[in-house]
Amino acid sequence: MLMLDRGASGTQHVSWGQAIDATIAAYLKVASQEQYHYILPDKARSALAEERALLRPLIDELVRRNTTYRAFITDGFTEIRALERVADFVCDDGQRDADRVVRGREDALARVVSGGVNALRDGNVLSRVLRAGKKLTVQYARGTAALLRVLPADTFGDAPKAADKLDGGAALLGGYLKDEEAIEAQRVSLRAAVRGACAALREQLEQMNGRLRTHLSDAFIDSLYPQLADKGRKIVDDIVDDSGEDPEPPGDAPTP
C-alpha cells in the first residue's frame, strides 16, 4: 500500500485523510443497501464504522491546525512584505536622490570622500544597489546617508535631505525585517503543530490497516486509499482550482 509521502504538505494530508474518510463512508452507505450487503458482512461493517469514529477527530484536528497555519501565512506575511516593499521604495528613492546630489560634482566628491563615487555605495553602481536584497538595501542606505552627511552644504546643498530620506527608509525597512523575524518564529511553531497532526493521522491509519486485516482483505483496505501522484506527495483525484482564465492559444494556432 502506498501511503502519502511524509514530506507532503499539510493541505495534501488533509485532502488525503478526507478522501479516505469519504471512501469509508461510501462503503458503509452502499453496503447498507440490501442488494450490496455482501460487500461488508456485519462484523466488518461494524469494524469499519468504529475505525471511522477514531479517524474523524484526527482529521478534524488536522484541518483546524492547517487552516490556522494557512491563515497565518496569508495574513501575516502578506502585510509585512507589503510594508517592506514600501520601505524598500523609500530607500531606493533616497539612493536616486543621492545620485542626483553628486551627479556632475564627482571631482568635488572625491576631494571630500576617499574613493569618491565608488565609496558612496560601497563600490556598487546605482542599478545594482536598487536590485539589492532587503538586508543589503538597509546597509547601503545607512552607508550612503553617512557619507552624504560629511559633504559640504555649499557644494552639495541637497545632501542632508537625501541623507534623511535614506536614514528614514533604513530605519523603516530594518524595523519591518525584525517584525518578519518574529512572524517567522511563530510560523515555525504553527508548522510544527501541523506536522504533529499529520503524524497522528498517519499513525492512526497504520493501526487501522492492521486491525481491519482481521475482517477484510488487503485489496479491500487498499481500495480505501486514493491514488497518488508526484512521487507520492499528492493525491490524484484532488480537486483542482480552475478559476483562472484558460491560457491564450499560440499566435499561429487556429482559435476553436
C-alpha positions as CSV (number, residue, x, y, z in Angstrom):
1,M,0.0,0.0,0.0
2,L,1.3,3.4,-1.0
3,M,1.0,6.0,1.8
4,L,1.2,9.7,1.2
5,D,4.8,10.8,1.4
6,R,5.7,12.1,4.9
7,G,7.0,15.3,3.4
8,A,3.7,16.2,1.7
9,S,2.1,19.4,2.7
10,G,-0.4,19.7,5.5
11,T,-3.1,20.6,2.9
12,Q,-2.3,17.4,1.0
13,H,-2.6,15.4,4.2
14,V,-6.0,17.0,4.8
15,S,-7.2,16.0,1.3
16,W,-5.7,12.5,1.7
17,G,-7.4,12.0,5.1
18,Q,-10.7,13.4,3.9
19,A,-10.6,11.1,0.8
20,I,-10.1,8.0,3.0
21,D,-12.8,9.1,5.3
22,A,-15.2,9.7,2.4
23,T,-14.4,6.3,0.9
24,I,-15.1,4.6,4.2
25,A,-18.4,6.5,4.4
26,A,-19.2,5.5,0.8
27,Y,-18.6,1.8,1.6
28,L,-20.9,2.0,4.6
29,K,-23.6,3.7,2.6
30,V,-23.5,1.3,-0.3
31,A,-23.3,-1.8,2.0
32,S,-26.3,-0.7,3.9
33,Q,-28.4,-1.5,0.8
34,E,-29.8,-5.0,0.9
35,Q,-28.5,-6.0,-2.6
36,Y,-25.0,-4.9,-1.7
37,H,-24.9,-6.2,1.8
38,Y,-22.4,-8.8,0.8
39,I,-19.7,-6.1,0.4
40,L,-19.4,-5.7,4.1
41,P,-20.6,-8.5,6.4
42,D,-22.0,-7.3,9.8
43,K,-18.7,-7.6,11.7
44,A,-16.7,-6.0,9.0
45,R,-19.2,-3.1,8.7
46,S,-19.1,-2.6,12.5
47,A,-15.3,-2.6,12.5
48,L,-15.1,-0.1,9.6
49,A,-17.6,2.2,11.3
50,E,-15.6,2.0,14.5
51,E,-12.4,2.9,12.6
52,R,-14.1,5.9,11.1
53,A,-15.2,7.1,14.5
54,L,-11.5,7.0,15.6
55,L,-10.3,8.7,12.4
56,R,-12.7,11.6,12.2
57,P,-11.4,13.6,15.2
58,L,-7.8,13.3,13.9
59,I,-8.8,14.7,10.5
60,D,-10.8,17.5,12.1
61,E,-7.8,18.4,14.3
62,L,-5.5,18.4,11.2
63,V,-8.0,20.6,9.4
64,R,-8.1,23.0,12.3
65,R,-4.3,23.3,12.6
66,N,-3.7,23.5,8.9
67,T,-6.4,26.2,8.5
68,T,-4.8,28.2,11.3
69,Y,-1.3,27.8,9.7
70,R,-2.5,28.8,6.2
71,A,-4.4,31.8,7.5
72,F,-1.3,32.9,9.4
73,I,0.9,32.6,6.4
74,T,-1.5,34.5,4.2
75,D,-2.3,37.3,6.6
76,G,1.0,37.7,8.5
77,F,3.4,37.6,5.6
78,T,1.2,39.4,3.1
79,E,1.0,42.5,5.3
80,I,4.6,42.6,6.5
81,R,6.0,42.1,3.0
82,A,3.8,44.9,1.6
83,L,5.2,47.2,4.3
84,E,8.7,46.1,3.3
85,R,8.1,46.9,-0.3
86,V,7.1,50.4,0.7
87,A,10.2,50.9,2.9
88,D,12.3,49.4,0.1
89,F,11.0,52.0,-2.3
90,V,11.8,54.8,0.2
91,C,15.4,53.5,0.4
92,D,15.7,53.3,-3.4
93,D,14.2,56.7,-3.8
94,G,16.8,58.1,-1.4
95,Q,19.5,56.4,-3.4
96,R,18.2,58.1,-6.6
97,D,18.2,61.5,-4.7
98,A,21.8,60.8,-3.6
99,D,22.7,60.1,-7.2
100,R,21.3,63.5,-8.3
101,V,23.1,65.2,-5.4
102,V,26.6,64.1,-6.6
103,R,26.0,63.9,-10.3
104,G,28.3,66.4,-12.1
105,R,30.2,67.0,-8.9
106,E,32.3,63.9,-8.9
107,D,35.6,65.8,-8.6
108,A,34.4,67.7,-5.6
109,L,33.1,64.5,-4.0
110,A,36.5,62.8,-4.5
111,R,38.2,65.7,-2.6
112,V,35.9,65.1,0.4
113,V,35.4,61.4,0.4
114,S,38.2,58.9,-0.3
115,G,37.2,56.8,-3.3
116,G,34.6,59.3,-4.5
117,V,31.5,58.0,-6.2
118,N,32.7,54.4,-5.7
119,A,32.7,54.9,-1.9
120,L,29.2,56.3,-1.9
121,R,27.6,52.9,-2.4
122,D,30.3,50.6,-1.3
123,G,31.7,50.3,-4.8
124,N,28.4,49.4,-6.5
125,V,26.7,51.1,-9.3
126,L,23.2,52.6,-8.6
127,S,21.4,49.9,-10.7
128,R,22.9,47.1,-8.6
129,V,22.0,48.9,-5.3
130,L,18.4,49.2,-6.5
131,R,18.2,45.5,-7.1
132,A,19.9,44.5,-3.8
133,G,18.2,42.3,-1.2
134,K,16.3,43.8,1.7
135,K,19.2,43.5,4.3
136,L,21.7,44.9,1.8
137,T,19.3,47.7,1.0
138,V,19.3,48.7,4.7
139,Q,23.1,48.5,4.8
140,Y,23.6,50.6,1.6
141,A,21.1,53.2,2.7
142,R,22.8,53.7,6.0
143,G,26.2,53.8,4.4
144,T,25.2,56.3,1.7
145,A,23.5,58.5,4.3
146,A,26.6,58.6,6.5
147,L,28.7,59.8,3.6
148,L,26.2,62.4,2.4
149,R,26.3,63.9,5.9
150,V,30.0,64.8,5.6
151,L,29.6,66.6,2.3
152,P,29.9,70.4,2.4
153,A,26.5,72.1,2.2
154,D,27.7,74.9,-0.1
155,T,28.6,72.3,-2.8
156,F,26.1,69.6,-2.1
157,G,23.1,71.5,-0.8
158,D,20.5,68.7,-1.0
159,A,22.7,66.1,0.6
160,P,21.2,66.4,4.1
161,K,17.6,65.9,2.7
162,A,18.7,62.8,0.8
163,A,20.5,61.5,3.9
164,D,17.4,62.0,6.0
165,K,15.3,60.0,3.5
166,L,17.9,57.2,3.4
167,D,18.1,57.0,7.2
168,G,14.3,57.0,7.5
169,G,14.0,54.3,4.9
170,A,16.7,52.2,6.5
171,A,15.0,52.5,9.9
172,L,11.6,51.6,8.4
173,L,12.9,48.6,6.5
174,G,15.1,47.4,9.3
175,G,12.2,47.5,11.7
176,Y,10.0,45.6,9.4
177,L,12.7,42.9,8.8
178,K,12.8,42.4,12.6
179,D,9.0,42.1,12.6
180,E,9.2,39.5,9.9
181,E,11.7,37.5,12.1
182,A,9.2,37.5,14.9
183,I,6.5,36.3,12.5
184,E,8.8,33.6,11.2
185,A,9.3,32.4,14.8
186,Q,5.5,32.0,15.2
187,R,5.3,30.2,11.8
188,V,7.8,27.6,12.9
189,S,5.6,26.6,15.9
190,L,2.4,26.6,13.9
191,R,4.0,24.5,11.2
192,A,5.2,22.0,13.8
193,A,1.6,21.7,15.1
194,V,0.5,20.8,11.5
195,R,3.3,18.2,11.2
196,G,2.3,16.7,14.5
197,A,-1.3,16.4,13.4
198,C,-0.1,14.8,10.1
199,A,1.9,12.3,12.1
200,A,-1.0,11.5,14.4
201,L,-3.2,10.8,11.3
202,R,-0.7,8.6,9.7
203,E,-0.2,6.6,12.9
204,Q,-4.0,6.1,13.2
205,L,-4.2,4.9,9.6
206,E,-1.3,2.4,10.1
207,Q,-3.1,1.0,13.2
208,M,-6.4,1.0,11.3
209,N,-4.9,-1.1,8.5
210,G,-3.7,-3.7,11.0
211,R,-7.0,-4.0,12.7
212,L,-9.0,-4.2,9.5
213,R,-7.0,-7.1,8.3
214,T,-8.8,-9.3,10.8
215,H,-12.0,-8.8,8.9
216,L,-11.1,-7.6,5.4
217,S,-8.6,-8.4,2.6
218,D,-5.6,-6.3,1.7
219,A,-7.2,-5.5,-1.6
220,F,-10.2,-4.0,0.2
221,I,-8.0,-2.0,2.6
222,D,-6.0,-0.7,-0.4
223,S,-9.3,0.5,-2.0
224,L,-9.8,2.9,0.9
225,Y,-6.8,5.0,-0.2
226,P,-6.8,7.4,-3.1
227,Q,-4.2,7.1,-5.9
228,L,-1.1,9.2,-5.5
229,A,1.0,11.3,-7.9
230,D,4.1,13.5,-7.9
231,K,6.2,10.7,-6.2
232,G,3.6,10.2,-3.6
233,R,3.3,13.8,-2.5
234,K,-0.2,14.5,-3.9
235,I,-3.4,12.6,-4.4
236,V,-4.5,12.1,-8.0
237,D,-8.2,13.0,-7.6
238,D,-7.6,16.1,-5.5
239,I,-9.9,18.9,-6.6
240,V,-8.0,21.5,-8.6
241,D,-8.9,25.2,-8.5
242,D,-9.5,26.0,-12.2
243,S,-10.9,29.5,-11.6
244,G,-8.2,31.2,-13.6
245,E,-8.6,32.0,-17.3
246,D,-7.7,29.5,-19.9
247,P,-4.2,30.2,-21.5
248,E,-4.2,32.0,-24.8
249,P,-3.6,29.8,-27.8
250,P,-0.3,30.2,-29.7
251,G,-0.4,33.0,-32.2
252,D,-0.4,30.8,-35.3
253,A,-2.9,28.2,-33.9
254,P,-6.4,28.4,-35.1
255,T,-8.9,29.5,-32.4
256,P,-11.5,26.8,-31.8
